[in-house]
Amino acid sequence: YDAYLNFGIKPDILLGYSMGLITAMASSKSISYEDGLQMLLTIYQYPKYFSRNDEAMAVIVGITYGDVNKIIREKNLEDYVEIASENNEYCIIISGIKKKVEEVMAAALEYGALKVKDVNAPYAFHSKHAALGIERYIKQVAKLDVSESTVPIISSFNQAIIKKPSELKEELIKNMTTRMYWKSSIEKIAEIGIDNFVEVSLADSVAKFSKIINMDYKFLTYKKLFKMKSKAKRIEA
């Protein structure tokens, strides 16, 4: 994020994908970098303090939100598997009890999905199953020193623009157990007149599935920026 600022790229709004919310808050100076790291550590360690079910997440590519929802309903798995995010029209994240998630993955392939893949996550983020043992995390959020963000952050859950400490703390709690509406969030940002996006990550994974939402939107990644700068230096030389 700081590298982008040094290049003269300043955001009008920030949007965090899942734990990227913590990155967005640290970047906008609403929490310290150190507190951000501690938050991530707490999130990944909290299963140690509470007996949990065997949970999992997965990505399904090639069928729609409606198709995946239909599979879950027809197999009576609503209590075990939830849609965690609609990344784009044909990229859906599911979350829940591992054996049932695997059942939905197999059914999705039979339904016509192009690809299904496990998500490397320790438990079922963005579902009710992640609420087990979350009390320790909630207490940490309550004690967290949060300032008003220097750049507005858009909610991945209800697309509201948030800056105030109380709103940001509420968003941190939602970020564990609530379904994301990523596609809707990208579209909302475009509705307010912003259709140039920059991914603050070295993996470029978010840009890859987000650009399919609308091919007219422009997505810049650090790899692209680095190549552009390297090319400009060679031309100057």
C-alpha positions as CSV (number, residue, x, y, z in Angstrom):
1,Y,0.0,0.0,0.0
2,D,2.8,2.4,0.9
3,A,4.6,1.5,-2.4
4,Y,1.5,2.6,-4.3
5,L,1.3,5.9,-2.4
6,N,5.0,6.5,-3.2
7,F,4.1,5.9,-6.9
8,G,1.5,8.6,-6.6
9,I,-1.5,6.3,-6.6
10,K,-3.9,7.4,-3.9
11,P,-7.2,5.6,-3.3
12,D,-10.7,7.2,-3.0
13,I,-12.1,4.2,-1.2
14,L,-10.8,0.9,0.2
15,L,-12.4,-2.6,0.0
16,G,-11.1,-5.6,1.9
17,Y,-11.6,-9.2,0.8
18,S,-12.2,-11.3,3.9
19,M,-9.1,-10.7,6.1
20,G,-8.2,-8.0,3.7
21,L,-10.5,-5.8,5.8
22,I,-7.7,-5.8,8.4
23,T,-5.2,-4.8,5.7
24,A,-7.5,-2.0,4.7
25,M,-7.9,-0.8,8.2
26,A,-4.1,-0.8,8.8
27,S,-3.5,1.0,5.5
28,S,-6.0,3.7,6.3
29,K,-4.4,4.1,9.8
30,S,-7.6,3.2,11.7
31,I,-5.5,0.4,13.4
32,S,-1.8,0.1,13.8
33,Y,0.2,-2.4,11.7
34,E,1.1,-4.3,14.9
35,D,-2.5,-4.5,16.0
36,G,-3.4,-5.8,12.5
37,L,-0.9,-8.6,12.8
38,Q,-2.2,-9.5,16.3
39,M,-5.8,-9.6,14.9
40,L,-4.7,-12.1,12.2
41,L,-2.9,-14.2,14.8
42,T,-5.9,-14.3,17.1
43,I,-8.2,-15.3,14.2
44,Y,-6.1,-18.3,13.2
45,Q,-5.4,-19.4,16.8
46,Y,-8.9,-19.2,18.2
47,P,-9.8,-22.8,17.4
48,K,-7.2,-23.8,20.0
49,Y,-9.5,-22.4,22.7
50,F,-12.7,-24.1,21.7
51,S,-13.7,-27.6,20.5
52,R,-14.8,-27.3,16.9
53,N,-16.3,-29.4,14.1
54,D,-14.2,-30.3,11.1
55,E,-14.8,-27.3,8.9
56,A,-13.8,-26.4,5.3
57,M,-14.2,-23.9,2.5
58,A,-14.1,-24.4,-1.2
59,V,-14.4,-22.5,-4.5
60,I,-16.7,-23.6,-7.3
61,V,-16.1,-22.2,-10.8
62,G,-18.4,-22.4,-13.8
63,I,-21.9,-22.4,-12.3
64,T,-23.8,-19.5,-10.7
65,Y,-24.8,-18.6,-7.2
66,G,-28.4,-19.8,-8.0
67,D,-27.0,-23.2,-9.2
68,V,-24.9,-23.7,-6.0
69,N,-27.9,-22.6,-3.8
70,K,-30.1,-25.1,-5.6
71,I,-27.6,-27.9,-4.9
72,I,-27.4,-27.0,-1.2
73,R,-31.3,-26.9,-0.9
74,E,-31.9,-30.1,-2.9
75,K,-29.5,-32.0,-0.7
76,N,-31.0,-30.5,2.5
77,L,-27.6,-29.2,3.5
78,E,-28.7,-25.7,4.6
79,D,-27.6,-26.4,8.2
80,Y,-24.2,-27.6,7.1
81,V,-23.1,-25.5,4.1
82,E,-23.5,-21.9,3.2
83,I,-22.5,-19.6,0.4
84,A,-19.6,-17.5,1.8
85,S,-19.2,-15.2,-1.2
86,E,-20.2,-14.6,-4.8
87,N,-16.8,-13.5,-6.2
88,N,-18.3,-13.1,-9.6
89,E,-21.2,-14.6,-11.5
90,Y,-19.4,-17.9,-12.0
91,C,-17.0,-18.1,-9.0
92,I,-18.7,-19.0,-5.7
93,I,-17.2,-19.7,-2.3
94,I,-18.9,-22.2,0.0
95,S,-18.2,-22.7,3.7
96,G,-19.3,-25.2,6.3
97,I,-18.8,-28.7,7.7
98,K,-16.1,-30.4,5.7
99,K,-17.9,-33.7,4.7
100,K,-20.9,-31.7,3.6
101,V,-18.8,-29.1,1.7
102,E,-17.1,-32.1,-0.1
103,E,-20.6,-33.4,-1.0
104,V,-21.6,-30.0,-2.5
105,M,-18.3,-30.0,-4.4
106,A,-19.0,-33.4,-5.9
107,A,-22.5,-32.4,-6.8
108,A,-21.3,-29.2,-8.4
109,L,-19.0,-31.1,-10.8
110,E,-22.0,-33.4,-11.8
111,Y,-24.0,-30.2,-12.3
112,G,-21.5,-28.8,-14.8
113,A,-19.0,-26.8,-12.8
114,L,-15.7,-26.4,-14.6
115,K,-13.6,-26.6,-11.4
116,V,-13.9,-27.2,-7.6
117,K,-11.1,-26.6,-5.2
118,D,-10.4,-26.5,-1.5
119,V,-9.7,-23.1,0.0
120,N,-6.8,-23.1,2.4
121,A,-8.6,-22.0,5.5
122,P,-8.6,-23.5,9.0
123,Y,-12.4,-23.3,9.5
124,A,-15.6,-22.1,7.9
125,F,-15.1,-18.3,7.5
126,H,-18.2,-16.3,6.5
127,S,-20.7,-18.8,7.9
128,K,-22.5,-19.4,11.2
129,H,-20.0,-22.2,11.9
130,A,-17.2,-19.7,12.4
131,A,-19.2,-18.3,15.4
132,L,-18.1,-21.2,17.6
133,G,-15.6,-19.9,20.1
134,I,-15.6,-16.4,18.7
135,E,-16.1,-14.7,22.1
136,R,-12.3,-14.3,22.6
137,Y,-12.0,-12.6,19.3
138,I,-15.0,-10.3,20.1
139,K,-13.3,-9.3,23.4
140,Q,-10.1,-8.4,21.5
141,V,-12.1,-6.3,19.0
142,A,-13.8,-4.4,21.9
143,K,-10.4,-3.5,23.4
144,L,-8.8,-2.6,20.1
145,D,-7.7,1.0,19.6
146,V,-9.5,2.0,16.4
147,S,-9.4,5.5,14.9
148,E,-11.5,7.0,12.1
149,S,-10.0,5.7,8.8
150,T,-8.2,8.3,6.7
151,V,-9.7,6.7,3.6
152,P,-13.4,5.5,3.5
153,I,-13.9,1.7,3.5
154,I,-16.8,0.1,1.8
155,S,-18.5,-2.9,3.6
156,S,-18.3,-6.2,1.8
157,F,-21.5,-7.1,3.6
158,N,-24.0,-4.3,3.0
159,Q,-22.0,-2.0,0.8
160,A,-22.2,0.9,3.3
161,I,-19.4,3.4,3.4
162,I,-17.7,3.3,6.8
163,K,-15.1,5.4,8.6
164,K,-16.1,5.7,12.3
165,P,-14.4,3.4,14.9
166,S,-17.7,1.9,16.0
167,E,-18.6,1.0,12.4
168,L,-15.2,-0.5,11.8
169,K,-15.4,-2.6,14.9
170,E,-18.8,-3.9,13.9
171,E,-17.3,-4.8,10.5
172,L,-14.5,-6.8,12.1
173,I,-17.1,-9.0,13.9
174,K,-19.2,-9.4,10.7
175,N,-16.0,-10.4,8.9
176,M,-15.9,-13.7,10.7
177,T,-19.4,-15.0,10.4
178,T,-21.3,-13.1,7.7
179,R,-21.5,-13.9,4.0
180,M,-19.6,-11.5,1.8
181,Y,-21.2,-9.8,-1.2
182,W,-18.0,-9.2,-3.2
183,K,-19.6,-8.9,-6.6
184,S,-22.2,-6.4,-5.3
185,S,-19.4,-4.4,-3.6
186,I,-17.4,-4.0,-6.7
187,E,-20.5,-3.0,-8.7
188,K,-21.4,-0.5,-5.9
189,I,-18.0,1.2,-6.2
190,A,-18.5,1.4,-9.9
191,E,-21.9,3.0,-9.4
192,I,-20.4,5.9,-7.5
193,G,-18.0,6.6,-10.4
194,I,-14.9,4.5,-9.6
195,D,-14.0,1.8,-12.1
196,N,-10.3,1.6,-11.6
197,F,-9.2,-0.8,-9.0
198,V,-5.7,-1.6,-7.5
199,E,-5.0,-4.8,-5.7
200,V,-2.8,-4.4,-2.6
201,S,-1.4,-7.9,-2.7
202,L,1.4,-9.8,-4.4
203,A,-0.7,-12.7,-5.5
204,D,-3.1,-10.9,-7.9
205,S,-5.7,-13.5,-7.1
206,V,-8.5,-11.0,-6.2
207,A,-8.0,-9.0,-9.4
208,K,-8.2,-12.2,-11.4
209,F,-11.7,-13.1,-10.3
210,S,-12.9,-9.5,-9.8
211,K,-12.2,-8.3,-13.4
212,I,-14.7,-10.9,-14.7
213,I,-17.5,-8.9,-12.9
214,N,-17.2,-6.3,-15.6
215,M,-14.5,-6.4,-18.3
216,D,-14.7,-2.7,-18.7
217,Y,-13.3,-2.2,-15.2
218,K,-9.6,-1.7,-15.0
219,F,-7.5,-3.6,-12.4
220,L,-3.9,-2.8,-11.6
221,T,-1.7,-5.2,-9.7
222,Y,1.7,-4.7,-8.1
223,K,3.2,-7.0,-10.8
224,K,1.8,-4.9,-13.6
225,L,3.0,-1.7,-11.8
226,F,6.5,-3.1,-11.4
227,K,6.7,-4.1,-15.0
228,M,5.5,-0.6,-16.1
229,K,8.1,1.1,-13.9
230,S,10.8,-1.2,-15.1
231,K,9.9,-0.6,-18.7
232,A,9.9,3.2,-18.2
233,K,13.3,3.1,-16.6
234,R,14.7,1.1,-19.6
235,I,13.2,3.6,-22.0
236,E,14.8,6.5,-20.0
237,A,18.2,4.7,-20.0
